[in-house]
Amino acid sequence: MKETDLYSPVKTFLENQGYEVKAEITDCDIVAIRGTEPPVIVELKLSLSLDLLMQGIERQRITDAVYVAVPAGKGKAWTARAKDAVKICRRLGLGLMSVRFESGQGMVIVHTDPGAHKIHKLAKRKSALLLEFQRRIGDPNTGGQSRRAIITAYRQDALRIVVALQAGPCAPSDLVKSLAMPKAPSILQKNYYGWFIRVKRGVYAVGPEGCAALKTYSEIVEALAVRTYK
């Protein structure tokens, strides 16, 4: 089993409660938003561990609504371990979920919800998380992934610019208008991924690495086209 196997059941569980759910937002495995309520964060791991608890405590710098989620085990040993984990999570103010896969599809069990434990919040981190969630088009990642590059809103914007420049070299100001993307000039000038080349002053085109990126991220590009221009 992989951590990513936990993502779909937890996402479905939260969506059934009216949340919009996205993965890998500013290092958080799962972020769920419902209306104007504080964000819910879920961290995924394959076992109950100190690392998981520390990760959950770190996320409490952003929001009080933090859960840790693991696969459910079997037998008396798991039951005893889960009871102990509930005690620890309650003391720390964390919520605890487990995912049972016996039925084929994962069933989420909430052992305890986040409590009243308070910790000083980092306002900048919360703002960054909410901004990235809002700017991210769709949900192109899987919570818990580690071997594939995270598709951030910034990468999505850069890919949209690559697609637009397929029609020919263009000035950043034109892309700001056509893509409704105020940060287009900054993305082109910084050229973080090395996808663009400057043809002349104020005019940019797609470089070889940008063309390669269209193939590497072909599924993402197709999804962006559907979500952006539908």
Summary of the structure (lengths in Angstrom):
residues: 230
radius of gyration: 20.7
end to end distance: 36.3
largest distance: 70.0
contacts: 696
relative contact order: 0.12
helix: 45%
strand: 20%
